């Protein structure tokens, strides 16, 4: 596993040509079972699923997330640090192929020129902080189709043209089925146990930081989120990192006030 988000991603992949979707599904569940040795527990189910996606598809990494009210995205798991960084960048900037895929309900395939033209801020941050140069984003299947998303990440020389969208959709459907089964198997009073993941914990601190800004500056939740994103981008940090500092009172809410720029 790489030490830095700019390092190479693990590349254990299956062949592009398969006799049937059944073979792919069997390979996926074998990879999911194998991932359980290092990532035990229902709370880390999304992380195991992301690992399995990266194992059986010809990609370098994968990330899984859910969308909630107001377009808020909750990354649940990533296959590796590079994919995790790419996931956080989309949340920090509030823009990227995954959000476009969710909005349209369609698969979004983006090579580097497409990333640069459609999401320039995300493209620039992606190039600066990761080795990813291509993405495939698609909705999860079944009951999670309207709220779940799978991101696949590619590093040169691997390209989005080498990814079978049929295979990707088969895997996305298996991810959705596993998440729903995991939720039923580990239901908690406040939701499925797999929502209690490290990524979900980081996201909860973002919501807390938004609440601080809401009350301290009298801003609506969307405006509070936009303000936090702008400050995170300006200082070169992630939204998660800034939220931890706000909640920990290392950054005062009044320091985030947009009025400071006019004083």
C-alpha atoms as an extended CHARMM CRD file, in Angstrom:
* protein
*
       263  EXT
         1         1  UNK       CA              0.0000000000        0.0000000000        0.0000000000  PROA      1               0.0000000000
         2         2  UNK       CA              1.5150000000        3.3940000000       -0.9240000000  PROA      2               0.0000000000
         3         3  UNK       CA              2.6500000000        5.8170000000        1.7610000000  PROA      3               0.0000000000
         4         4  UNK       CA              1.7060000000        8.9640000000       -0.1760000000  PROA      4               0.0000000000
         5         5  UNK       CA             -1.3740000000        9.9200000000       -2.2380000000  PROA      5               0.0000000000
         6         6  UNK       CA              0.9770000000       10.7120000000       -5.1230000000  PROA      6               0.0000000000
         7         7  UNK       CA              2.5560000000        7.2550000000       -5.1710000000  PROA      7               0.0000000000
         8         8  UNK       CA              1.5770000000        4.3280000000       -7.3680000000  PROA      8               0.0000000000
         9         9  UNK       CA             -1.6540000000        2.4720000000       -6.6920000000  PROA      9               0.0000000000
        10        10  UNK       CA             -1.8120000000       -1.2810000000       -6.2420000000  PROA      10              0.0000000000
        11        11  UNK       CA             -2.3640000000       -3.0360000000       -9.5390000000  PROA      11              0.0000000000
        12        12  UNK       CA             -3.8400000000       -6.4740000000       -9.0290000000  PROA      12              0.0000000000
        13        13  UNK       CA             -6.3100000000       -6.8090000000      -11.8390000000  PROA      13              0.0000000000
        14        14  UNK       CA             -8.2900000000       -9.3890000000      -13.7260000000  PROA      14              0.0000000000
        15        15  UNK       CA             -8.1650000000       -9.8110000000      -17.4820000000  PROA      15              0.0000000000
        16        16  UNK       CA            -10.3820000000       -7.7020000000      -19.6920000000  PROA      16              0.0000000000
        17        17  UNK       CA            -11.9570000000      -10.6540000000      -21.5030000000  PROA      17              0.0000000000
        18        18  UNK       CA            -14.3850000000      -12.8080000000      -19.5320000000  PROA      18              0.0000000000
        19        19  UNK       CA            -16.5000000000      -15.7260000000      -20.5600000000  PROA      19              0.0000000000
        20        20  UNK       CA            -19.5290000000      -14.3810000000      -18.7160000000  PROA      20              0.0000000000
        21        21  UNK       CA            -20.7360000000      -12.0350000000      -16.0200000000  PROA      21              0.0000000000
        22        22  UNK       CA            -20.9330000000      -15.0440000000      -13.7190000000  PROA      22              0.0000000000
        23        23  UNK       CA            -17.1420000000      -15.3540000000      -13.7790000000  PROA      23              0.0000000000
        24        24  UNK       CA            -16.7890000000      -11.6820000000      -12.9000000000  PROA      24              0.0000000000
        25        25  UNK       CA            -19.2430000000      -11.9990000000      -10.0100000000  PROA      25              0.0000000000
        26        26  UNK       CA            -17.4380000000      -15.0460000000       -8.6290000000  PROA      26              0.0000000000
        27        27  UNK       CA            -14.0920000000      -13.2350000000       -8.8900000000  PROA      27              0.0000000000
        28        28  UNK       CA            -15.5840000000      -10.2000000000       -7.1630000000  PROA      28              0.0000000000
        29        29  UNK       CA            -16.8600000000      -12.1840000000       -4.1910000000  PROA      29              0.0000000000
        30        30  UNK       CA            -13.5870000000      -14.0830000000       -3.9240000000  PROA      30              0.0000000000
        31        31  UNK       CA            -11.7280000000      -10.7490000000       -3.7780000000  PROA      31              0.0000000000
        32        32  UNK       CA            -14.2350000000       -9.4160000000       -1.2420000000  PROA      32              0.0000000000
        33        33  UNK       CA            -13.6850000000      -12.4370000000        0.9930000000  PROA      33              0.0000000000
        34        34  UNK       CA             -9.9060000000      -12.1010000000        0.7050000000  PROA      34              0.0000000000
        35        35  UNK       CA            -10.0670000000       -8.4330000000        1.7030000000  PROA      35              0.0000000000
        36        36  UNK       CA            -11.7150000000       -9.4410000000        4.9710000000  PROA      36              0.0000000000
        37        37  UNK       CA             -8.3870000000      -10.6930000000        6.3330000000  PROA      37              0.0000000000
        38        38  UNK       CA             -7.0010000000       -7.1520000000        6.5450000000  PROA      38              0.0000000000
        39        39  UNK       CA            -10.2930000000       -5.2500000000        6.8110000000  PROA      39              0.0000000000
        40        40  UNK       CA            -12.5400000000       -7.1640000000        9.2360000000  PROA      40              0.0000000000
        41        41  UNK       CA            -15.9000000000       -6.0420000000       10.5740000000  PROA      41              0.0000000000
        42        42  UNK       CA            -19.1170000000       -4.7500000000        9.0580000000  PROA      42              0.0000000000
        43        43  UNK       CA            -17.9630000000       -1.1520000000        9.5730000000  PROA      43              0.0000000000
        44        44  UNK       CA            -15.2400000000       -1.6660000000        6.9650000000  PROA      44              0.0000000000
        45        45  UNK       CA            -17.5140000000       -3.3440000000        4.4120000000  PROA      45              0.0000000000
        46        46  UNK       CA            -17.3560000000       -0.3310000000        2.0280000000  PROA      46              0.0000000000
        47        47  UNK       CA            -13.5550000000       -0.4070000000        2.1690000000  PROA      47              0.0000000000
        48        48  UNK       CA            -13.5330000000       -4.1290000000        1.3590000000  PROA      48              0.0000000000
        49        49  UNK       CA            -15.9090000000       -3.5580000000       -1.5320000000  PROA      49              0.0000000000
        50        50  UNK       CA            -13.6660000000       -0.8360000000       -2.9560000000  PROA      50              0.0000000000
        51        51  UNK       CA            -10.6820000000       -3.1910000000       -2.7290000000  PROA      51              0.0000000000
        52        52  UNK       CA            -12.6330000000       -5.9120000000       -4.5290000000  PROA      52              0.0000000000
        53        53  UNK       CA            -13.6420000000       -3.5050000000       -7.3130000000  PROA      53              0.0000000000
        54        54  UNK       CA            -10.0120000000       -2.5490000000       -7.8920000000  PROA      54              0.0000000000
        55        55  UNK       CA             -9.0100000000       -6.2130000000       -7.9000000000  PROA      55              0.0000000000
        56        56  UNK       CA            -11.4280000000       -7.4990000000      -10.5360000000  PROA      56              0.0000000000
        57        57  UNK       CA            -11.6810000000       -4.5360000000      -12.9100000000  PROA      57              0.0000000000
        58        58  UNK       CA             -8.7870000000       -3.2300000000      -15.0450000000  PROA      58              0.0000000000
        59        59  UNK       CA             -8.4190000000       -0.0780000000      -12.9320000000  PROA      59              0.0000000000
        60        60  UNK       CA             -5.9100000000        1.2620000000      -10.4390000000  PROA      60              0.0000000000
        61        61  UNK       CA             -8.3120000000        2.1800000000       -7.6560000000  PROA      61              0.0000000000
        62        62  UNK       CA            -11.9340000000        2.5830000000       -6.6040000000  PROA      62              0.0000000000
        63        63  UNK       CA            -14.0710000000        4.6510000000       -4.2640000000  PROA      63              0.0000000000
        64        64  UNK       CA            -17.6460000000        4.2110000000       -3.0180000000  PROA      64              0.0000000000
        65        65  UNK       CA            -19.9460000000        6.9460000000       -1.7690000000  PROA      65              0.0000000000
        66        66  UNK       CA            -23.5470000000        7.8470000000       -0.9980000000  PROA      66              0.0000000000
        67        67  UNK       CA            -25.4510000000       11.0610000000       -1.6240000000  PROA      67              0.0000000000
        68        68  UNK       CA            -27.8540000000       12.6150000000        0.8270000000  PROA      68              0.0000000000
        69        69  UNK       CA            -30.0880000000       15.7020000000        0.9460000000  PROA      69              0.0000000000
        70        70  UNK       CA            -28.8140000000       18.8300000000       -0.7430000000  PROA      70              0.0000000000
        71        71  UNK       CA            -26.3890000000       16.8410000000       -2.8920000000  PROA      71              0.0000000000
        72        72  UNK       CA            -24.1280000000       16.1080000000        0.0740000000  PROA      72              0.0000000000
        73        73  UNK       CA            -21.7580000000       13.2560000000       -0.7030000000  PROA      73              0.0000000000
        74        74  UNK       CA            -20.5420000000       10.8110000000        1.9290000000  PROA      74              0.0000000000
        75        75  UNK       CA            -17.4720000000        8.8290000000        0.8370000000  PROA      75              0.0000000000
        76        76  UNK       CA            -17.7440000000        5.4270000000        2.4810000000  PROA      76              0.0000000000
        77        77  UNK       CA            -14.5530000000        3.7070000000        1.4030000000  PROA      77              0.0000000000
        78        78  UNK       CA            -11.6220000000        3.6830000000       -0.9940000000  PROA      78              0.0000000000
        79        79  UNK       CA             -9.2830000000        0.9480000000       -2.1820000000  PROA      79              0.0000000000
        80        80  UNK       CA             -6.0750000000        2.8830000000       -1.4460000000  PROA      80              0.0000000000
        81        81  UNK       CA             -4.7400000000        6.2970000000       -0.3320000000  PROA      81              0.0000000000
        82        82  UNK       CA             -4.6420000000        7.7060000000       -3.8730000000  PROA      82              0.0000000000
        83        83  UNK       CA             -8.2850000000        6.8780000000       -4.5110000000  PROA      83              0.0000000000
        84        84  UNK       CA             -9.1730000000        8.2330000000       -1.0740000000  PROA      84              0.0000000000
        85        85  UNK       CA             -7.4930000000       11.5220000000       -1.9340000000  PROA      85              0.0000000000
        86        86  UNK       CA             -9.3320000000       11.7050000000       -5.2640000000  PROA      86              0.0000000000
        87        87  UNK       CA            -12.6200000000       11.0770000000       -3.4420000000  PROA      87              0.0000000000
        88        88  UNK       CA            -11.9230000000       13.8340000000       -0.9240000000  PROA      88              0.0000000000
        89        89  UNK       CA            -10.9850000000       16.2900000000       -3.6660000000  PROA      89              0.0000000000
        90        90  UNK       CA            -14.4150000000       15.9280000000       -5.2690000000  PROA      90              0.0000000000
        91        91  UNK       CA            -16.0710000000       16.5640000000       -1.9130000000  PROA      91              0.0000000000
        92        92  UNK       CA            -13.8050000000       19.5060000000       -1.0770000000  PROA      92              0.0000000000
        93        93  UNK       CA            -14.3770000000       21.2020000000       -4.4250000000  PROA      93              0.0000000000
        94        94  UNK       CA            -18.0310000000       20.2330000000       -4.7530000000  PROA      94              0.0000000000
        95        95  UNK       CA            -17.3850000000       19.2780000000       -8.3650000000  PROA      95              0.0000000000
        96        96  UNK       CA            -16.1730000000       16.3230000000      -10.3950000000  PROA      96              0.0000000000
        97        97  UNK       CA            -17.3040000000       13.3670000000      -12.4960000000  PROA      97              0.0000000000
        98        98  UNK       CA            -18.9020000000       11.4840000000       -9.6040000000  PROA      98              0.0000000000
        99        99  UNK       CA            -21.2000000000       14.3960000000       -8.7980000000  PROA      99              0.0000000000
       100       100  UNK       CA            -22.0670000000       14.7490000000      -12.4870000000  PROA      100             0.0000000000
       101       101  UNK       CA            -22.8510000000       11.0350000000      -12.6960000000  PROA      101             0.0000000000
       102       102  UNK       CA            -25.1330000000       11.3200000000       -9.6750000000  PROA      102             0.0000000000
       103       103  UNK       CA            -26.9160000000       14.3600000000      -11.1270000000  PROA      103             0.0000000000
       104       104  UNK       CA            -27.5300000000       12.6920000000      -14.4950000000  PROA      104             0.0000000000
       105       105  UNK       CA            -27.9980000000        9.1100000000      -13.3130000000  PROA      105             0.0000000000
       106       106  UNK       CA            -25.6520000000        8.0190000000      -16.0890000000  PROA      106             0.0000000000
       107       107  UNK       CA            -22.1480000000        6.5950000000      -16.3160000000  PROA      107             0.0000000000
       108       108  UNK       CA            -19.5370000000        9.3290000000      -16.8140000000  PROA      108             0.0000000000
       109       109  UNK       CA            -16.2610000000        8.3580000000      -18.5010000000  PROA      109             0.0000000000
       110       110  UNK       CA            -13.5100000000       10.9810000000      -18.3460000000  PROA      110             0.0000000000
       111       111  UNK       CA             -9.9560000000       10.8920000000      -19.6730000000  PROA      111             0.0000000000
       112       112  UNK       CA             -7.5660000000       13.7200000000      -18.7980000000  PROA      112             0.0000000000
       113       113  UNK       CA             -8.6990000000       16.1250000000      -21.5720000000  PROA      113             0.0000000000
       114       114  UNK       CA            -12.3140000000       15.6150000000      -20.4830000000  PROA      114             0.0000000000
       115       115  UNK       CA            -11.4230000000       16.1960000000      -16.8340000000  PROA      115             0.0000000000
       116       116  UNK       CA             -9.5960000000       19.3880000000      -17.8050000000  PROA      116             0.0000000000
       117       117  UNK       CA            -12.4470000000       20.7830000000      -19.9130000000  PROA      117             0.0000000000
       118       118  UNK       CA            -15.4370000000       19.8150000000      -17.7370000000  PROA      118             0.0000000000
       119       119  UNK       CA            -14.0530000000       20.1140000000      -14.2020000000  PROA      119             0.0000000000
       120       120  UNK       CA            -10.9490000000       22.3540000000      -14.4010000000  PROA      120             0.0000000000
       121       121  UNK       CA            -10.5490000000       22.9490000000      -10.6590000000  PROA      121             0.0000000000
       122       122  UNK       CA            -10.8610000000       19.2340000000       -9.9140000000  PROA      122             0.0000000000
       123       123  UNK       CA             -8.4870000000       18.4220000000      -12.7850000000  PROA      123             0.0000000000
       124       124  UNK       CA             -5.8260000000       20.8020000000      -11.4990000000  PROA      124             0.0000000000
       125       125  UNK       CA             -6.0820000000       19.5250000000       -7.9280000000  PROA      125             0.0000000000
       126       126  UNK       CA             -6.0700000000       15.9010000000       -9.1260000000  PROA      126             0.0000000000
       127       127  UNK       CA             -2.8740000000       16.4370000000      -11.1210000000  PROA      127             0.0000000000
       128       128  UNK       CA             -1.2140000000       18.2780000000       -8.2470000000  PROA      128             0.0000000000
       129       129  UNK       CA             -2.0610000000       15.7440000000       -5.5430000000  PROA      129             0.0000000000
       130       130  UNK       CA             -2.4730000000       12.3440000000       -7.2130000000  PROA      130             0.0000000000
       131       131  UNK       CA             -1.2980000000       10.2210000000      -10.1450000000  PROA      131             0.0000000000
       132       132  UNK       CA             -4.8760000000        9.6580000000      -11.3860000000  PROA      132             0.0000000000
       133       133  UNK       CA             -5.5050000000       10.7700000000      -14.9780000000  PROA      133             0.0000000000
       134       134  UNK       CA             -8.7710000000        9.0550000000      -15.8430000000  PROA      134             0.0000000000
       135       135  UNK       CA            -12.0480000000        8.2220000000      -14.1070000000  PROA      135             0.0000000000
       136       136  UNK       CA            -15.1970000000        6.1860000000      -14.6370000000  PROA      136             0.0000000000
       137       137  UNK       CA            -18.1070000000        7.1400000000      -12.3700000000  PROA      137             0.0000000000
       138       138  UNK       CA            -21.3930000000        5.2860000000      -12.2930000000  PROA      138             0.0000000000
       139       139  UNK       CA            -24.4690000000        4.8510000000      -10.1070000000  PROA      139             0.0000000000
       140       140  UNK       CA            -24.7670000000        1.7760000000       -7.9490000000  PROA      140             0.0000000000
       141       141  UNK       CA            -27.5180000000       -0.6580000000       -8.8370000000  PROA      141             0.0000000000
       142       142  UNK       CA            -30.8330000000       -1.6260000000       -7.3240000000  PROA      142             0.0000000000
       143       143  UNK       CA            -32.2810000000        0.3750000000       -4.4340000000  PROA      143             0.0000000000
       144       144  UNK       CA            -29.0620000000        2.3980000000       -4.1120000000  PROA      144             0.0000000000
       145       145  UNK       CA            -29.0860000000        3.6210000000       -7.7210000000  PROA      145             0.0000000000
       146       146  UNK       CA            -30.3810000000        7.0890000000       -6.8580000000  PROA      146             0.0000000000
       147       147  UNK       CA            -28.0260000000        7.6570000000       -3.9050000000  PROA      147             0.0000000000
       148       148  UNK       CA            -25.0000000000        5.3930000000       -4.3910000000  PROA      148             0.0000000000
       149       149  UNK       CA            -21.9780000000        5.8830000000       -6.6500000000  PROA      149             0.0000000000
       150       150  UNK       CA            -18.8600000000        3.9690000000       -7.6570000000  PROA      150             0.0000000000
       151       151  UNK       CA            -15.7360000000        5.8040000000       -8.8320000000  PROA      151             0.0000000000
       152       152  UNK       CA            -13.0060000000        3.9650000000      -10.7450000000  PROA      152             0.0000000000
       153       153  UNK       CA             -9.5720000000        5.5800000000      -11.0700000000  PROA      153             0.0000000000
       154       154  UNK       CA             -6.8770000000        5.0080000000      -13.6740000000  PROA      154             0.0000000000
       155       155  UNK       CA             -3.1860000000        5.8720000000      -13.7440000000  PROA      155             0.0000000000
       156       156  UNK       CA             -1.1500000000        5.9360000000      -17.0070000000  PROA      156             0.0000000000
       157       157  UNK       CA             -0.4610000000        3.8280000000      -18.9590000000  PROA      157             0.0000000000
       158       158  UNK       CA             -3.9130000000        2.4700000000      -18.1350000000  PROA      158             0.0000000000
       159       159  UNK       CA             -6.7670000000        4.3570000000      -19.7890000000  PROA      159             0.0000000000
       160       160  UNK       CA            -10.5390000000        4.6130000000      -19.5050000000  PROA      160             0.0000000000
       161       161  UNK       CA            -10.9040000000        3.0410000000      -22.9640000000  PROA      161             0.0000000000
       162       162  UNK       CA             -9.7400000000       -0.2600000000      -21.4840000000  PROA      162             0.0000000000
       163       163  UNK       CA            -12.6170000000       -0.4480000000      -18.9750000000  PROA      163             0.0000000000
       164       164  UNK       CA            -15.6660000000       -2.4910000000      -20.0030000000  PROA      164             0.0000000000
       165       165  UNK       CA            -18.7140000000       -0.4790000000      -18.9310000000  PROA      165             0.0000000000
       166       166  UNK       CA            -20.7560000000       -3.6660000000      -18.8720000000  PROA      166             0.0000000000
       167       167  UNK       CA            -18.3230000000       -5.2130000000      -16.3920000000  PROA      167             0.0000000000
       168       168  UNK       CA            -18.2900000000       -1.9950000000      -14.3420000000  PROA      168             0.0000000000
       169       169  UNK       CA            -22.0920000000       -2.0160000000      -14.1110000000  PROA      169             0.0000000000
       170       170  UNK       CA            -22.1440000000       -5.6660000000      -13.0700000000  PROA      170             0.0000000000
       171       171  UNK       CA            -19.6790000000       -4.8730000000      -10.2830000000  PROA      171             0.0000000000
       172       172  UNK       CA            -21.6480000000       -1.7660000000       -9.2450000000  PROA      172             0.0000000000
       173       173  UNK       CA            -24.7710000000       -3.9040000000       -8.8650000000  PROA      173             0.0000000000
       174       174  UNK       CA            -22.8550000000       -6.3700000000       -6.6910000000  PROA      174             0.0000000000
       175       175  UNK       CA            -21.5520000000       -3.4990000000       -4.5300000000  PROA      175             0.0000000000
       176       176  UNK       CA            -25.1090000000       -2.2600000000       -3.9950000000  PROA      176             0.0000000000
       177       177  UNK       CA            -26.3680000000       -5.7230000000       -3.0950000000  PROA      177             0.0000000000
       178       178  UNK       CA            -23.5280000000       -6.2330000000       -0.6080000000  PROA      178             0.0000000000
       179       179  UNK       CA            -24.1190000000       -2.8370000000        1.0250000000  PROA      179             0.0000000000
       180       180  UNK       CA            -27.8230000000       -3.5170000000        1.4110000000  PROA      180             0.0000000000
       181       181  UNK       CA            -27.1330000000       -6.9760000000        2.8310000000  PROA      181             0.0000000000
       182       182  UNK       CA            -24.5130000000       -5.5320000000        5.1800000000  PROA      182             0.0000000000
       183       183  UNK       CA            -26.9500000000       -2.8750000000        6.3440000000  PROA      183             0.0000000000
       184       184  UNK       CA            -29.6120000000       -5.4540000000        7.1510000000  PROA      184             0.0000000000
       185       185  UNK       CA            -27.0520000000       -7.6030000000        8.9420000000  PROA      185             0.0000000000
       186       186  UNK       CA            -25.6880000000       -4.8160000000       11.1140000000  PROA      186             0.0000000000
       187       187  UNK       CA            -28.5360000000       -2.3940000000       11.6570000000  PROA      187             0.0000000000
       188       188  UNK       CA            -27.9830000000        0.2250000000       14.3510000000  PROA      188             0.0000000000
       189       189  UNK       CA            -30.5420000000        2.6060000000       15.9350000000  PROA      189             0.0000000000
       190       190  UNK       CA            -29.1880000000        5.4640000000       13.8030000000  PROA      190             0.0000000000
       191       191  UNK       CA            -28.5010000000        3.4960000000       10.5940000000  PROA      191             0.0000000000
       192       192  UNK       CA            -26.4570000000        0.6350000000        9.1430000000  PROA      192             0.0000000000
       193       193  UNK       CA            -23.2560000000       -0.2030000000       10.9950000000  PROA      193             0.0000000000
       194       194  UNK       CA            -21.1560000000        0.3400000000        7.8710000000  PROA      194             0.0000000000
       195       195  UNK       CA            -21.9710000000        4.0620000000        8.0670000000  PROA      195             0.0000000000
       196       196  UNK       CA            -19.6780000000        4.1030000000       11.1070000000  PROA      196             0.0000000000
       197       197  UNK       CA            -16.5540000000        4.0630000000        8.9080000000  PROA      197             0.0000000000
       198       198  UNK       CA            -13.4480000000        6.2680000000        9.1540000000  PROA      198             0.0000000000
       199       199  UNK       CA            -14.6130000000        8.1850000000        6.0820000000  PROA      199             0.0000000000
       200       200  UNK       CA            -18.0680000000        8.6710000000        7.5780000000  PROA      200             0.0000000000
       201       201  UNK       CA            -16.4670000000        9.8870000000       10.8140000000  PROA      201             0.0000000000
       202       202  UNK       CA            -14.5020000000       12.5110000000        8.9020000000  PROA      202             0.0000000000
       203       203  UNK       CA            -17.6640000000       13.5780000000        7.1160000000  PROA      203             0.0000000000
       204       204  UNK       CA            -19.5620000000       13.9470000000       10.3840000000  PROA      204             0.0000000000
       205       205  UNK       CA            -16.9320000000       16.4820000000       11.4650000000  PROA      205             0.0000000000
       206       206  UNK       CA            -17.6560000000       18.4380000000        8.2880000000  PROA      206             0.0000000000
       207       207  UNK       CA            -21.3230000000       18.6070000000        9.2690000000  PROA      207             0.0000000000
       208       208  UNK       CA            -20.2760000000       19.7850000000       12.7550000000  PROA      208             0.0000000000
       209       209  UNK       CA            -18.0740000000       22.4760000000       11.2320000000  PROA      209             0.0000000000
       210       210  UNK       CA            -20.9840000000       23.5590000000        9.0510000000  PROA      210             0.0000000000
       211       211  UNK       CA            -23.0960000000       23.8860000000       12.1830000000  PROA      211             0.0000000000
       212       212  UNK       CA            -20.4380000000       26.0770000000       13.8130000000  PROA      212             0.0000000000
       213       213  UNK       CA            -20.4450000000       28.3350000000       10.7530000000  PROA      213             0.0000000000
       214       214  UNK       CA            -24.2470000000       28.3010000000       10.5810000000  PROA      214             0.0000000000
       215       215  UNK       CA            -24.5900000000       29.5610000000       14.1380000000  PROA      215             0.0000000000
       216       216  UNK       CA            -21.4940000000       31.7320000000       14.3100000000  PROA      216             0.0000000000
       217       217  UNK       CA            -21.9020000000       33.5910000000       11.0220000000  PROA      217             0.0000000000
       218       218  UNK       CA            -25.6220000000       33.2270000000       10.4300000000  PROA      218             0.0000000000
       219       219  UNK       CA            -25.1660000000       31.4410000000        7.1120000000  PROA      219             0.0000000000
       220       220  UNK       CA            -27.3570000000       28.7680000000        5.5850000000  PROA      220             0.0000000000
       221       221  UNK       CA            -25.9690000000       25.2350000000        5.3820000000  PROA      221             0.0000000000
       222       222  UNK       CA            -25.1870000000       25.4820000000        1.6410000000  PROA      222             0.0000000000
       223       223  UNK       CA            -23.4180000000       28.8210000000        2.1770000000  PROA      223             0.0000000000
       224       224  UNK       CA            -21.5220000000       27.4420000000        5.1860000000  PROA      224             0.0000000000
       225       225  UNK       CA            -20.3500000000       24.4660000000        3.1310000000  PROA      225             0.0000000000
       226       226  UNK       CA            -19.3410000000       26.7400000000        0.2510000000  PROA      226             0.0000000000
       227       227  UNK       CA            -17.3570000000       28.9470000000        2.6450000000  PROA      227             0.0000000000
       228       228  UNK       CA            -15.5260000000       25.9830000000        4.1620000000  PROA      228             0.0000000000
       229       229  UNK       CA            -14.7410000000       24.6280000000        0.7100000000  PROA      229             0.0000000000
       230       230  UNK       CA            -13.3810000000       27.9800000000       -0.4420000000  PROA      230             0.0000000000
       231       231  UNK       CA            -11.0960000000       28.2930000000        2.6010000000  PROA      231             0.0000000000
       232       232  UNK       CA             -9.8730000000       24.7020000000        2.2590000000  PROA      232             0.0000000000
       233       233  UNK       CA             -9.0790000000       25.2130000000       -1.4230000000  PROA      233             0.0000000000
       234       234  UNK       CA             -7.3510000000       28.5540000000       -0.7780000000  PROA      234             0.0000000000
       235       235  UNK       CA             -5.0430000000       27.0920000000        1.8670000000  PROA      235             0.0000000000
       236       236  UNK       CA             -4.3460000000       23.9020000000       -0.0710000000  PROA      236             0.0000000000
       237       237  UNK       CA             -5.9300000000       21.5420000000        2.4480000000  PROA      237             0.0000000000
       238       238  UNK       CA             -8.8900000000       19.1910000000        2.2150000000  PROA      238             0.0000000000
       239       239  UNK       CA            -12.3300000000       19.9910000000        3.5630000000  PROA      239             0.0000000000
       240       240  UNK       CA            -11.8930000000       17.1310000000        6.0430000000  PROA      240             0.0000000000
       241       241  UNK       CA             -8.6770000000       18.6520000000        7.4230000000  PROA      241             0.0000000000
       242       242  UNK       CA            -10.1910000000       22.1180000000        7.8050000000  PROA      242             0.0000000000
       243       243  UNK       CA            -13.2930000000       20.6870000000        9.5190000000  PROA      243             0.0000000000
       244       244  UNK       CA            -11.1560000000       18.9340000000       12.1540000000  PROA      244             0.0000000000
       245       245  UNK       CA             -9.4370000000       22.2460000000       12.9330000000  PROA      245             0.0000000000
       246       246  UNK       CA            -12.7290000000       24.1500000000       13.1250000000  PROA      246             0.0000000000
       247       247  UNK       CA            -14.3770000000       21.5820000000       15.3940000000  PROA      247             0.0000000000
       248       248  UNK       CA            -11.2140000000       21.4800000000       17.5250000000  PROA      248             0.0000000000
       249       249  UNK       CA            -11.2460000000       25.3060000000       17.7990000000  PROA      249             0.0000000000
       250       250  UNK       CA             -7.8590000000       25.5810000000       16.0980000000  PROA      250             0.0000000000
       251       251  UNK       CA             -9.5710000000       27.7930000000       13.5220000000  PROA      251             0.0000000000
       252       252  UNK       CA            -12.1000000000       30.2660000000       14.9070000000  PROA      252             0.0000000000
       253       253  UNK       CA            -15.3530000000       30.6900000000       13.0300000000  PROA      253             0.0000000000
       254       254  UNK       CA            -14.8490000000       34.4490000000       12.8210000000  PROA      254             0.0000000000
       255       255  UNK       CA            -11.5890000000       33.8060000000       10.9480000000  PROA      255             0.0000000000
       256       256  UNK       CA            -13.6930000000       32.2440000000        8.1830000000  PROA      256             0.0000000000
       257       257  UNK       CA            -15.9720000000       35.2540000000        7.8230000000  PROA      257             0.0000000000
       258       258  UNK       CA            -16.1520000000       36.5570000000        4.2360000000  PROA      258             0.0000000000
       259       259  UNK       CA            -16.2620000000       40.0740000000        5.7250000000  PROA      259             0.0000000000
       260       260  UNK       CA            -12.5840000000       39.7800000000        6.7140000000  PROA      260             0.0000000000
       261       261  UNK       CA            -11.5940000000       40.3600000000        3.1170000000  PROA      261             0.0000000000
       262       262  UNK       CA            -13.2770000000       43.7780000000        3.1130000000  PROA      262             0.0000000000
       263       263  UNK       CA            -11.8120000000       45.0880000000        6.3610000000  PROA      263             0.0000000000
